[in-house]
Amino acid sequence: MKNIVLFEDSCYKNFGPLTKTRPIFELRNGIFNIRERYVRTLSEYNFYFFYRKAFDPMIKRLGIKGMNSLPENEPFIAINARIVPNKNFLKYFENLVNQKSKTAADDNGQLLTGIFTSKAEFVESVKKGVKTSVKPILEINKYPWDLTNAIGEWITNDSIFLIGGDKWIKSKLPNVIIENKDSVYISKTAIIMAGTIIDATYGPVIIDDEAEIMYNSVIIGPAYIGKNSKIKIGAKIYQNTSIGDVCKVGGEVEGSIIHGYSNKQHEGFLGHAYIGEWCNLGADTNNSDLKNNYSFVKVEINNELIDTGSLFVGVVMGDHSKTGINTMINTGTVIGVACNVYGEGFPPRNIPDFHWGGKEKLVKYPFNKTIDTVKTVMARRNIELEKSDEDILKKLFLKLK
């Protein structure tokens, strides 16, 4: 049995706005996203994916196989993409394969794992849940802060897949200070300017292909700098930070994930945050990630106030959103897709998709103007907005009251 279906269930809604524009297994939370990590971890298996139909064109662009490509009447192992593929899971997975266990579910009856032959039975189990007494002890991602709280762990674990090969610089770099060099991986095509300090004492630092680290920057591991990304002059990148491809990042960043093609070029603090793709944070944008009374942060998800059980939670920002200069963002704020936040004072802690404004007033922005801006921003990177992605955005827009 060599087939695995990695699937998302209805709990993807708990990760909104991030999962409004991508399947849950495309969320980054280390060097890799969830899908990439599973494929590397269980490399001897054939992977297929179950997701919302609207993402068919995206899956095709990624060159991966939907469940429809799975051969008929062949058994397959179903794995919920919210399961964390750590050592505990791998031990459970080995038993699952060897014992051909029955389906397992979480406390709410959501399918976690199982072995199926019928695709229809599997789909029914995902959509309606399952009744089972098997509730394995597995770590499950439930909300965005579960991802940000584990960044350092996953950068460290993911770095194992990078060891070896001739991709990395092995000689000393002039005018660059490196601590614990055995845990520093710098691509031969990266540019590291004078005065840079890279400290891997607390975890690995990975600087990927054609990344550029400008003068006097400091990077403390665990940290990942993605391909073609630029770290601006004097930037302070603290532990547990994952920056995707083609980003520009300056100022102070700690414990945060920034997806690809997003910019935070200027001074300002970003902490324990999750920033989607094609976002831009204006100069001196700052987010709080700790309450002044040091109590656990509460975040509004799906119109419900959730106690995160964490002292440190910053902002969650959906794709194509922006902030104006000097924007202040409160602890545990959720900013939707294609928003523009600006103005004096703290804006609301939950900003709906396609809204502009701040503390004084929020206004739903016209869809045609939103798309014009999206296309202009993407064109600056020589990328054209796909019709299918525009359709996803339009569907989100039409859902708004």
N, C-alpha and C positions, 0 to 999 in steps of 0.2 A: 504494500500500500504506500504509494509515493506521491499522492496528490493531497494538497492542502488548499482549503478555501479560507482565506482571511476575510472576515466580514465585519461590516458595521451594523449596529442595531439602532433602535430608536433613541438610545441614549446619546447619539451624536448631538442632539439638541442641547445637551448640557455644556457643550463646548462652543456654542454660538457666541459671537459671530464668526468664529474661525472656521467652523464646519458648514457654514452657509454657502461657501464657495469652493469647497473641496471635501472629498471623503475623509473620514476620520483618520484613516491609515496614512494620509499624506501630511499629517501634522509633524513638524520637526520637534525633536526634544533632546538632541545631542548633536553628534556629527551628522547623523542620518535622520530620516523620518521613520515613522513606525514601520511602514512597508519595507523600506530598504534594510532595516535592522533584522526583521523576520527572515527575509530572503537570505541574508548573510549568515544568520544564526542557524537556520535549517537548510543549508545550501544543497543538501542531497535530495530535497523534495521539489516537486513541481508545484508552483503557486498559481492559484486562480483567485479572483477577487469578486466579492459581492458588495454592491454599493447602490446608491440611488441612481435611477436610470438617466437622470439629467447629466450625469458625469460620464456618459458613454464616450463622447468625443475626447474628453480629457484623458480617459484611460487609454484610448487608441493612440493619442499623441505620446503618452508615456511609454508605449510599446509593451504594455503588460496585458495579461489575459483576463477577461471577465469570466464569470462562472459559466456562461454559455459555451465557452470553448472546452469545458471539461467533458471528456468522453462519457457517453451515456453508459449507465449501469456499471460504472466503475466505482468502488468504494473510495470515499475521501474523508479526510479529517477536517472538521470545521473548527476554526479558532476565532474567537471574538477579538477584534483588533484593540479593544480596550485592555486586554490582559497584558501585563508587563512581562516580557520574555526574559526574566532573570533566572538564576540557578534553580530556584524553587519551582518555577514553571517547567524548566527543562527536565527536572526529575519527574514531575507529574506527567509531562508529555511522553516520556519513555514508558511509563506505566500505562498510559492511555493506548499507545500503539501496541504494546505487548499483550495487554489484557482485553483489548477491544471493549473498553468500558462503555456503559450507557451514557446518555447525554448528561451533562452537568450544567447547573444554572446558579445564578446568584440568588440572593434573598428575595428578589422581586420576580423570580421566574424567568429572567432574561437568559437566553442561551449563552453559555460560555464556551463549551467544547462538546464535541460529539463525533461519532463515526456514522456516516450516512452512505447509502447507495442511491437513494432517490433524491433528486434535486428538489422536487416538489415538496417532499416531506421536510427537507432542510429549510426551504423558504418559509413554509408554514410555521416551523419552529422559531425562526427568527422574528417573524411578524407577530405571532400570537403568544410566544413564550412557551415554556415546557414545564411539565410537572415531573419533578425528580427529587429524590432524596440525596442525590450526589451534589454536595456543595463544597468543592475543593478549596483549600486554603491557598488562594492566589492573590497577588496584588493586582488591583484593578484601577485603571485610570477612570475617574468619575467626572472631573472638572479640570479646567485649564491649569489651575494652580498645582494639580498633581504633576503636571508636566514640568512646570518651572521649578518646583521643589526638588526635582530629580535630575536637573541638567548636568550637574557635576558628575554624578554617578554614571550617567550615560555617556558623557564625553570620555570619561576614563575607560569604560567598558568598550566603547566603540573604537578607541584608539588601538585596541588589539588587532583589529582588522587591517591597520595601516602599517604595522611593523614589517620591516624588510623591504626589499626592492631598491631601485636606484632613483626613486622619485625625489628623495629628500636630501637636503644639503647636509653633508657630514663634516665639512670643515668649518673653522671659526669664521665669523663675519666681522669685518673691520668696524670698529667704533660702535659695536653692539654688545650689550651686557646680557649674558644668558646664565641663569641659575638652573642647576639640575638639567644639563643639556641632554642627558639620555632620554628625557621625557619631552623633548621639544622636537617637533616635526615641521620643518620649513621646506616647502616645495622649491625646487631648483628654479622655477619660473617666477617665484615671488620676489618682491622688491622690499628690502628692509633698510630704511634710511638710518643715518648716524644718530646716536643718542637714544635709540630704542632700548628698552629694558624688557626682557622676557623672563618671567620667573615661574618655573614649573615645580617649585618646591611642594605645592599642595595638590598638584595634579597636572596632567599633560597640557601642552599648548600646541595646537595644530594650525598652521598657516598654509592654506591650500593654494592651488595653482593660480598664478598671476595676481594674487592679492598684493596690496601695497600698504606697507606700514610706514607712515610718514614720521618725520623727525620728532624725537623726544617723547614718543608714545610709550606707555607702560601697559603690559599685558600680563596678568596673573592667572595661572591655570587653576582649575580646569577651564580651558577656553578654546573655542573653535572660531577661526576666521575663514569664511567661505571663499570660493573661487571668484576672482575678479572684484573682490571687495576692497574698499579703501578705508584705512583707519587714519583719521585726520591728525594734524600736528598737535602734539601734547595730549592726546586722548588718554583716558584712564579706564582700562578695561579690567574689571575685577573678576574674581572667581565666578565660576558657574555661568558663563555667558556663551551663547551660541549664536553666531551671526551668519546668515545664509549667503548665497551667491549674489554678486552685483549690488552690494550695499555700500553706503558711505556713512561712517559712524565717527562721531567726535564727542567731546565732553566726557561725562562719567556714566558708565554702564556697569550694572552689577546684577547677577542672578537673573538674566533676561534672555529671551529668545526673540530674534528678529528674523522673520522669513525673508526670502529673496526679494531683491529690487526695492528695498525700503531704505529711507535715508533718515539719519539723525546726525546731521553734519556738524552742529554747533554745540556751544556750551549748554549745560543743563543736565539734570540727573534722570536716569531711567533705571528703575530698580524693580526686580521681581515682576517683570512685565512680559507680556506676550504680544508681539506686534506682527500683524499679518503682512501680506505682500503689497507692494506699490503704495506704501504709506510714507508720509513725510512729516517729521516733527520740526516745527519752526524753531528758530533760535531761542534759546533759554526756556524751552519747554521743560517743566519739571513735574515728576509724579511722586507722590508720597507712597511709601510702601510699608509704613509702620504707624499705628495710631498713637497719639500722645499719651493715652492711658495704658498702652501696652497690652490691650486685650486682643482677642482673636478678631481678625477682620471678617466682616460679613459682606457678601457679594450678591447682588440681585441676578438670578439666573431663571429664565422662563417665568418671570413675574413672581418668583419666590425668593425670599431672603435666606441665603445659605450661609451657615456658620462654617468658615473654611477650616477651623481648627488650627490655623496658622497665624503667627504674628506678622509675617511678611507676605503681603500680596499687593502688587502694584496695579497697573492698568492692563486690560485686555482690549486690543484694538483690531477691528476687522479690516479686510483688504480695502485698498483705495481710500483710506481715511487720512485726515491731515489735522495738524494743529497750527494756529497762528503763533507769532512771536510772543514770548512771555506768558505762555499758557500754563496755568496751574491745574493739575489733575489730582483729585483726592484719592485716598487709599481705596483699593477695590473697585475702581471705576470700570465700567464696560462701555466701550464706544463701538457702535455698530459698523456696518459696511458702508463705504462711500460717504462718510461724514466729514464735516469741516468744523472744528471746534476753535473758538476764539473768544476774546473779550476779557473783561476784568473779573476777578473772583473765581471761585471754583464752579465749574459747570456741573450739571446734574450727574449723579453717579451711574446713571444708565441712560445712554443716548441712543435713540432708535436709528435704524438704518436710514441713510439718505437725508439726514437732518444737519442743518447748518446753524451755528450760533453758540450760545453759552449760557451763563447764569441768568441773564436778563430774558432771553427769548430763544426758542428753538423753532426753526421753520423747515418744513419739508421742501427739499430742493427739487426742481423739475428734473425728470429723468433724462430728457434730451440734453440738457446742459451738463448733467453728471457724466453722461457718456462722452460728450465732447471733451471734457476734462480728462477722463480716463484714456481716451485715444491719444490725446496730446502728450500726456505723461509717458505712455508706453512707446510712442513714436520716438521720444528722446533716447530710448534704448534700442531703437530699430526693431521694435516688436509690434505686431499688429494685433489688435483685439479680435479674438476669434468670435464668430457669430454665436457659437454655442455658449461662450462665456457671457456675451452680452445678453443672451436669452435668460441665463441664470440670474443675472442682475435685474433684468426686467421683471422676472417672476417674483423676486424679493420685493421689488418696488410696488408691484400691484397688490401684494399682501398687506401693505401698510394701510391703516385706516385713514 
